[in-house]
Each structure stands twice: as structure tokens, then as C-alpha cells.
Amino acid sequence: MQSARFARRKAAVLTALALCLPVTPAVLLSAASPAQALANGQATTPPMGFNDWNAYGCDVSESLIESTALAMHTDGMQAAGYQYVNIDDCWMSSNRDASGNLVPDPAKFPDGISGTAAYVHGLGLKLGIYEDAGTSTCAGYPGSLGHETQDAASFAAWGVDYLKYDNCNNQGLPAQSRYTTMRDALRATGRPILFSLCNWGQESSWTWGGAVGDQWRTTGDISANFASMLSIFHANVGLGSWAGPGHWNDPDMLEVGNGMSATEDRSEFSLWAEMSAPLISGTNLAGASADTLATLTNSRVIAVDQDGLGKQGSLIATAGGLDVMAKPLANGDVAVALFNETGSTATIATSTAAIGRTAGGSYTLTDLWSGATSSTTGAISADVPAHGTVLYRVSGGGSTVAAPNSGVLNSVGAGKCLDVPWLNTNPGVQVQSYTCNGGTNQVWTRTPDGRLTVYGGAGSLCLDAYDNQTTAGTKVQTWSCNGGANQQWSFNPNGTITGVQSKLCLDVTGGSTWDGALAELWPCNGGSNQQWAMG
């Protein structure tokens, strides 16, 4: 069912692109600033729960949802913090009733959604439901486009606590307006309903999602294999500057227990926790193995995901498929993930200085999977198995977390990353704005003398203003580091980055939001295409 649904979604996306309306400068400006959280009290930490789609597809029913809720209540999931039991597509009848209301399929839900909600609530859990911001759902059932007020009222009357709102059959209409209409309809009911935007990362949803919903998908659908999980990770990892308490990047549901190896399951869970992602299980919980439940209920890893600071971890180093992420925590600790994308065991190393802590003193490293502790005065390393992740909590040392000095540079206006085209390592390549993917060509390091370097080590290159020029339109390129003033950059409180020599702003040409838009120097004008966030 997942592959069939993905095919329908792909077709819907292509249709939407073909019908895409022109984007005016006013629209670009309205979506330019980092989204702020809705003031609805929902999702102060990333939501945790279950969704039936990955394991069951259209085979959803009242008995399935209730048996899953009971399993969560008794197997440790609820005690670990999981609270939502979410119904996905195919729960309703093929047609609305004579008054235009959605009708739960009486064969699948003989007690209706309200009866199912009553059972779930009786266990101390919450119920979620699915609908679509189009004329029909991805599986062909009635959608909510044009019926938002009526459907939101139904959800509230039934006792729904969470709405996953999909994007199929959307008639080419702009996502932000369609999702905002449902936001307002939910708000008008007066019932607290967490709003999950499922538009697959289209239209740079992270740039506007926080003003519309509580979480938003940043990617297409995930599948239960390492390659899919890895691709999803790369797409989501660079978007941390857009997320925080009450507004979260959503790299899709967990595939833990659905066919990956135990090592790969732990990697997904570690990386999702490091990225402050919603933890929505998509497996058969009533029949889950002891290993699957042990992964899903690891309290030490869950604490990283649910940390009150709500800071998404940053990719601070990546080379040859060996990744280091660091996530500051509310009590001053740092969660460090050492992730091995490759097919062989490898040593991955970093340091307390690299994660934003000063060298010296004694630090405690707690392995969040084994529980083992060790101490260090600076070095952090582990032999990491193929496709595995070692997740440490680094505490002690008496130092506070410093501002990130390495990571991707997010263009606020475009919702994309500063990128060296085609992973080119030759000097003289003009940099561009491109979809964030976690590649080494998108990871920049600020040096103490004001340089911005890419690739790291002996092969690093510097961000450079071409030929020492200081005029508007000067291209910004990579070049061999030489200490020149045209390679020195100032990070300003308003989010701009200015050349020390030129006093001009690092700018995405023409305010473009397309992949491949070139970077240049331009007089500072307050535009969102001149605002950047390192994360």
C-alpha cells in the first residue's frame, strides 16, 4: 500500500507543478521569515504516538486502533511518553451524507469515530485522524477542500485530538492557503487539536509551517529500508533553524520494527531524536518484538528528543559517509550522534571543542544505548558499525554551549542551503542556493579570523568575493584560502552576512527560491534573500 500511495502522491505533485500559479513578490515576502509557533499550547515537545499506515495501509478499523491503544497502554509505550493513536487514510465511507458530512465506514468503525475516541481516551491516550487538503484523499475518499469548517466541526464533535492533513488531489492550489483555511477551521471549534501538515515538503513548508501548524512534513514518504531512511535524514537535517517548541520539522513516521536491521532501527531512532522530530511509530505494536519495544521505549534517547530546549541538532561534520551531529540540551549537556552511513565499521571522532564546549576539564560521556559511561578531557570517538549510530550525552566540564560555528547556512527567503554545485572541489566555483541535503558541499565552518570554509581538512576552500571586487553583483565563489579581506565575513544580529572588505551582503540573486539560484554580493536592503541562519 505504501508504494501505491507514493505513486498517487507523485502523480499529484506533478499535477500540482503543472498547474502551479505564479508567485508574486508579495507572496515571497510573506513566507520569508522563519515561522513562529502557533499560540495553541500544542506540541511544546515533539509529538509521540502511533499511526497505522506504514504497517497496515488501508486495512484500518476500530478493532485495530483499540487493540493498538491497549497494547500501548500495557507494553510500556504510554509510560515512555507516547500519547497519540492516529487513524490514517481509508477510515471513511466513499461518499458524504446528504448534509455533506463525512461518514465513518460503518463496517470498519461500527461505533463511529466518537466511540473509538471514547475507548482511547479511557486509556488516558489521545486519538488522531486523517484527512486531505484536496478534493479527495490519497486513497480516493472524500477530501476536505471546500469543506474545512464542516469537517473540523465533525472532528471536534467526535473528540479528535490530532489531525494529519495530506496533500493529494490539491487542484494546484497553493498549499499555504489550503492549510491555513483548515487551521482557522480547527481553531474556530474551540477544541485543542494538534495540526500536522503533510504536504511532503513541497513549497518549502518549513518556511511557513510554524505559523500554520504544529509540525510539517519536510520530505516525501519514508519506506522501511536504510536507503529511504538515509535520504529522508539528509533532506531534514539542515532545517533546524526553522523548528522549536510548538513547531517541528517532521521527517515522517518511524519505520522501527518494519524490516530494517536492529542496528538500522536504532540509527533511525537516534537520528530522529537528535533532530527533535516527532516520534510516531508505524509498526504493529500489538505484535512488536522485544527488540523493537526496547528501541522505541529507550528513555535516555527519548529524553534527547523531548528535551525542553527544543533545539534541533546540527550536522557539524560529515566526510565519506561519516557524520557527527551535536544537539544542545536544556541543562547544558550536548547530545552527540556519530552516524556511519557506510557499509563497514568505521571510527568516527570529534571533540568537545567541535560541539561547542571548551577543551579541558573532565567530561562524562554516557552511551545512550548501552548506558555505559566514560570520561574524556576533549576527545569523543567510537567504532561505529555499518549503518549504525553511537549516541552520547556529554555532560560536565563546567562550560556552556557556544553558538554553532559549523553547519549548513540556511537562506531564510528560499528555505534552502548555501551549496557548492556538484560537490565541486576546484577553486573558482560560484556558490548557489540549493535544497538542503546534508552533503559536505553544504557544511560551512566559521573560523576565528572570520573565514567561512567548506570541505574541511587539507582540502578546505574559503568563501571568496571574486577578484577582490566590491561592487554590486560581484559573484561569491570558493577559492583557496589565502587570508585576504575578500575572504572574511561578518555575521550580523539581523541575520545578514556581510563581506568585511566590501561591506555588501551575501545575497541570493533576485530573491529566487529555485534550486541553483546563484549567490552574489549586493547592497544590504533588509530582504529575506539576504538573511541566513547557521544550523
Buried (B, 14 or more C-beta within 10 A) or exposed (E): BBEEBBEBBEEBBEBBEEEEEEEEEEBBBEBBBBBEBBEBEBBBBBBBBBBBBBBBBBEBBBEBBBBBBBBBBEBBBBEBBBBBBBBBBBBBBEEBEEEEBBBBBEEBBEBBBBBBBBBBBEBEBBBBBBBBBBBBBBBBBBBBBBBBBBBBBBBBEBBBBBBBBBBBBBBEBBBBEBBBBBBEBBBEBEBBBBBBBBBBBBBBBBBBBBBBBBBBBBBBBBBBBBEBBBBBBBBBBBBBBBBBBBBBBBBBBBBBBBEBEBBBBBBBBBBBBBBBBBBBBBBBBBEBEEEBBBBBBBEBBBBBBBBEBBBBBBBBBBBEBBBBBBBBBEEBBBBBBBBBBBEEEBEBEBBBBBBBBEBEBEBBBBBBBEEEEEEBEBEBBBEBBBBBBBBBBBBBBEBEBEEBBBBBBBBBBBBBBBBBBEEEBEEEBBBBBBBBBBBBBBBBBBBEEBBBBBBBEEEBBBBBBBEEBBEEEBBBBBBEBEEBEBBBBEBBEEBBBBBBBBEBBBBBBEBBBEEEBBBBBBEBEEBBBBBBBBB
